[in-house]
Amino acid sequence: MLGASCRVVGISCGNQVGKLRDLACEFGVEWVMCGDGSRGHDVAWGSGIRCLRCEEELVEAVSGDGIDVLVCAVSGTSGFRPVIGALRAGKRVALASKEILVLAGEAVMSAARGGGGELLPVDSEHCALFQCLDGQRPEDVSRLILTASGGPFRNRPKSEFSSITAAETLAHPVWRMGAKITVDSATMMNKALEVIEAKWLFGVAEDQIDVVVHPQAIVHSMVEFKDNGLLAQLACPDMRLPIQYCLTYPKRIPGLCPKMDFSKLLKLTFEAPDTDKFPALRLAHEVLRKGGAMGAVFNAADQVAVDQFLKGKITFPEISGLVEATLERYSHYKDEHSLEGALQVHQEILETLPQA
């Protein structure tokens, strides 16, 4: 049903060139992009498919007349420049890469305003907030409440955290994700990134963003209004729904996400997050209070810390410890507000922190 209204013009990947070729041929795309542009030129892509050579060509492609919507769902910040380019060209960007807004949210939102672009969140929590806020007056909003599953170690005593291994962390009981996102889920760093993302997407103050643990993942997020009323978005946990919503907004069309079955016993529970066990949430609010390029510091420090943990160089609790120490060490970057400055800060920490 969705395919009748959408055509895939281009598609990119990191390393899985074979899978990209299959998809490119299946959907008859006009162009592909492999990694940094150095891969893929020896592949037989099929008639009429162009293999882009560099990031500049990718930015040009997503900013041109041939596309209406850019879906950015790459890990980390590698999609930053294409997103900025598309927004400046007035495109709709369906964004799943939360790190891009954490890195330089002010610059991203400025690009959208300046170019007439539209930024819609694909993350299920932020898509839920977007739906709850649609048609509401901003001045009536009291709080945004992001829900979190709590991660695989929600019920593990803090005293046992030092013994958590990388292999155990990567064996997520529910979701199949990449290594970085899986570790971030376990430390609740992923939810901390979403707190920062919410500030930029919806223009609220730091103290208007809360997190509640909801293990069933049925309520995807909630908005509280000044009269203490709440609006919540509920659905089966299925990413096809927020992806479809962003592609077809403001319309709603029949989709692939299963319906809720209320004939079965459905129990919804909520609890406050334990910020002693999971300090990442506290650190996210600290980043927002300081401002400047501290989001870039936070994002880069987490990237390094996760890599160090996966290599066995630090323990599970030391992930958040390393991030917190880095925020303190680089706190002077709270006065850096430029886009290029944020990018330089991010790169500096990626290059120097592993050797510190």
C-alpha positions in Angstrom: 0.0 0.0 0.0 2.8 2.4 0.9 4.7 1.4 -2.2 1.9 2.8 -4.4 2.7 6.4 -3.2 6.5 6.2 -2.8 9.4 5.5 -5.1 12.9 4.8 -3.9 15.3 7.1 -5.7 18.5 6.4 -4.0 19.9 4.2 -1.2 23.1 4.0 0.8 24.9 1.6 3.1 28.1 1.2 5.2 29.8 -2.1 4.5 27.0 -4.5 3.3 27.5 -3.8 -0.4 25.9 -7.1 -1.5 22.6 -6.4 0.3 22.6 -2.9 -1.1 23.0 -4.3 -4.6 20.0 -6.6 -4.1 17.8 -3.7 -2.8 19.0 -1.3 -5.5 18.0 -3.8 -8.2 14.7 -4.7 -6.5 13.6 -1.1 -6.3 15.2 0.2 -9.5 17.0 3.1 -7.8 18.8 5.8 -9.7 21.9 6.0 -7.4 23.6 4.2 -4.5 26.3 5.3 -2.0 28.7 2.8 -0.3 30.5 3.8 2.9 32.7 6.8 2.3 32.4 6.4 -1.5 35.5 4.3 -2.0 33.5 1.1 -2.0 31.2 -0.2 -4.7 32.8 0.9 -7.9 33.7 -2.6 -8.9 30.1 -3.9 -8.4 27.7 -4.5 -11.3 24.8 -2.4 -10.1 22.5 -2.8 -13.0 21.4 -0.6 -15.8 21.0 3.0 -15.0 22.2 2.9 -11.4 24.9 5.4 -10.6 27.4 4.8 -7.7 28.2 8.0 -5.9 31.9 8.7 -5.3 31.9 10.9 -2.2 29.9 12.7 0.5 29.7 15.9 -1.6 27.9 13.9 -4.4 25.5 12.4 -1.8 24.7 15.9 -0.4 24.0 17.1 -4.0 21.8 14.0 -4.7 19.6 14.4 -1.6 19.3 18.1 -2.1 18.2 17.9 -5.7 14.8 18.0 -7.4 14.7 14.2 -7.7 13.6 13.5 -4.1 11.0 14.8 -1.7 11.9 12.9 1.5 15.3 11.9 2.9 15.2 9.0 5.5 18.3 9.1 7.6 18.8 6.0 9.7 22.5 5.5 9.8 24.4 4.9 13.1 26.1 7.8 14.6 26.7 11.2 13.0 27.8 10.2 9.5 24.5 11.4 8.0 25.0 14.9 9.4 26.0 16.8 6.2 23.3 15.1 3.9 20.7 16.0 6.5 21.8 19.6 6.7 21.9 19.8 2.9 18.4 18.3 2.5 16.9 20.7 5.1 18.5 23.7 3.5 17.0 22.6 0.2 13.5 22.5 1.7 13.2 18.7 1.9 11.4 16.6 4.4 13.9 14.6 6.6 12.6 11.6 8.4 15.3 11.3 11.1 16.2 8.2 13.1 19.8 9.2 13.7 19.4 10.9 17.1 23.1 11.6 17.4 22.8 14.2 14.7 20.6 16.4 16.9 22.7 15.7 19.9 25.9 16.8 18.1 24.5 20.1 16.8 20.8 20.4 17.3 20.7 24.2 17.1 22.4 24.1 13.7 20.1 21.4 12.4 16.9 23.2 13.4 18.3 26.5 12.1 18.9 24.8 8.7 15.3 23.6 8.7 13.9 27.0 9.4 16.2 28.8 7.0 15.6 26.4 4.0 12.0 25.6 4.7 12.8 22.0 5.4 10.7 19.7 7.5 12.2 17.5 10.2 10.0 14.5 11.3 11.2 12.1 14.0 11.3 8.4 13.2 12.4 7.3 16.7 9.2 5.8 18.1 9.3 7.9 21.3 9.7 11.2 19.5 7.3 10.2 16.7 4.8 9.6 19.6 5.4 13.0 21.0 5.0 14.6 17.6 1.6 12.9 17.2 0.5 14.0 20.7 1.6 17.6 20.0 0.1 17.8 16.5 -2.5 20.6 16.6 -1.7 21.6 20.2 -0.6 25.1 21.4 3.0 25.1 22.5 2.2 27.3 25.5 -0.2 24.7 26.8 2.5 22.0 27.2 3.7 21.3 30.6 5.9 18.2 30.2 7.2 15.7 27.6 7.4 12.2 29.0 9.7 9.8 27.2 9.1 6.1 27.9 11.9 3.6 28.3 12.0 -0.1 28.6 14.7 0.1 31.2 17.1 -2.1 29.3 18.2 -5.7 30.0 19.8 -4.8 33.3 16.9 -2.9 34.8 16.5 -5.5 37.7 20.2 -6.2 38.0 21.7 -5.0 41.4 24.2 -2.2 40.9 26.7 -4.2 42.9 26.9 -6.7 40.0 27.3 -4.1 37.2 31.1 -4.5 37.2 30.8 -8.1 36.2 28.6 -7.4 33.1 30.4 -8.5 30.0 30.3 -7.2 26.4 28.9 -10.5 25.2 26.1 -10.4 27.8 25.3 -6.8 26.9 25.1 -7.5 23.2 22.6 -10.4 23.8 19.6 -8.0 24.0 16.5 -10.0 25.1 14.0 -8.2 22.8 15.6 -6.1 20.0 18.1 -6.9 17.3 20.2 -3.8 16.9 23.8 -2.8 16.1 26.5 -3.1 18.8 26.6 0.7 19.7 22.8 1.0 20.1 22.6 -2.2 22.0 25.2 -1.0 24.6 23.5 2.4 24.7 20.2 0.7 25.5 21.8 -1.3 28.3 23.3 1.8 30.0 20.2 3.9 29.2 22.6 6.2 27.3 20.2 5.8 24.3 17.4 7.4 26.4 19.8 10.2 27.5 20.5 11.0 23.8 16.7 11.0 23.3 16.3 13.6 26.1 18.6 15.9 24.3 17.0 15.2 20.9 13.6 16.0 22.4 14.8 19.5 23.4 15.8 20.4 19.9 12.8 18.8 18.1 10.1 20.4 20.2 11.8 23.5 21.6 11.0 22.9 25.3 13.1 23.7 28.3 15.4 21.1 29.9 13.2 20.8 33.0 10.2 20.0 30.8 11.6 16.6 29.7 11.1 13.5 31.9 11.7 9.8 31.4 9.5 7.0 32.8 10.4 3.3 32.7 7.6 1.3 30.9 8.9 -2.3 30.2 6.0 -3.3 28.0 6.8 -0.7 25.4 3.2 -0.1 24.4 3.0 3.5 25.4 5.6 5.1 23.3 5.6 8.6 25.0 3.2 11.1 26.6 2.6 14.8 26.7 1.3 16.5 29.9 -0.5 19.8 29.5 -1.0 22.7 32.0 -4.3 21.4 33.1 -2.6 18.1 34.1 -4.3 16.2 31.4 -2.1 13.7 29.4 -2.1 12.5 25.8 -0.3 9.2 25.1 0.4 7.4 21.9 0.0 3.6 22.1 0.8 0.9 19.5 2.4 -2.5 19.2 6.1 -2.1 19.3 6.8 -2.1 15.6 9.1 0.5 13.9 7.1 0.2 10.6 4.5 2.5 12.1 6.7 5.6 12.8 8.5 5.1 9.5 5.2 5.0 7.6 3.9 8.0 9.6 6.8 10.1 8.6 6.6 9.1 5.0 2.9 9.8 4.6 2.3 12.7 7.1 -0.2 14.3 7.4 -2.1 11.4 6.0 -2.7 8.1 7.7 -3.0 5.1 5.4 -3.5 1.3 6.1 -0.2 -0.1 7.3 1.7 -3.2 8.3 1.9 -2.6 12.1 -0.4 -5.2 13.9 -3.5 -3.9 15.7 -3.7 -3.9 19.5 -5.6 -6.9 20.7 -7.5 -5.8 23.8 -9.2 -9.2 24.2 -5.9 -10.4 25.7 -4.8 -9.5 29.2 -2.8 -6.3 28.8 -0.8 -4.9 31.8 0.9 -1.6 31.6 3.4 -0.6 34.3 5.4 2.5 35.0 8.2 3.3 37.3 10.8 6.0 37.9 14.3 5.4 36.4 17.1 4.7 38.8 19.6 7.4 38.0 22.1 6.0 40.5 22.3 2.8 38.5 21.9 4.6 35.2 23.5 8.1 35.5 23.3 8.8 31.8 19.9 10.4 32.3 21.3 12.8 34.8 24.2 13.6 32.5 21.8 14.4 29.6 20.1 17.1 31.7 23.6 18.5 32.7 24.4 18.8 29.0 21.3 20.7 28.3 21.8 23.1 31.2 25.4 23.9 30.1 24.5 24.2 26.4 27.0 25.2 23.7 28.9 22.3 22.2 28.4 20.0 25.2 26.1 17.8 23.1 29.1 17.1 20.8 31.3 16.3 23.9 28.6 14.0 25.2 28.0 12.2 21.9 31.7 11.7 21.2 32.6 10.6 24.7 29.9 7.9 24.6 31.1 6.7 21.2 34.6 6.2 22.6 33.4 4.7 25.9 31.3 2.1 24.1 34.2 1.2 21.9 36.5 0.8 24.9 33.9 -1.4 26.7 33.5 -3.6 23.7 37.3 -4.0 23.5 37.4 -5.0 27.1 39.4 -2.0 28.2 36.8 -0.6 30.7 33.9 -2.1 32.7 30.2 -1.6 32.2 29.9 1.1 34.9 32.9 2.9 33.6 31.1 3.7 30.4 29.0 6.4 32.1 32.0 7.3 34.3 34.2 8.0 31.3 31.4 10.2 29.8 30.9 12.1 33.0 34.7 12.7 33.4 34.9 13.9 29.8 32.0 16.4 30.3 33.9 17.8 33.2 37.2 18.0 31.4 35.7 19.7 28.3 33.2 21.9 30.1 34.7 25.0 28.6 33.0 24.0 25.3 29.7 25.2 26.8 30.7 28.6 25.2 31.1 27.1 21.7 27.9 27.7 19.6 29.0 27.4 16.0 28.3 24.5 13.7 31.9 24.1 12.6 33.0 24.4 16.2 30.7 21.5 17.3 32.0 19.4 14.5 35.6 20.1 15.5 34.9 19.4 19.2 33.4 16.1 18.3 36.3 15.1 16.1 38.8 16.3 18.7 37.4 14.0 21.4 37.1 11.0 19.1 40.8 11.4 18.3 42.3 12.3 21.7 40.1 10.6 24.3 41.2 7.0 23.5 44.8 8.0 24.1 44.0 9.9 27.3 
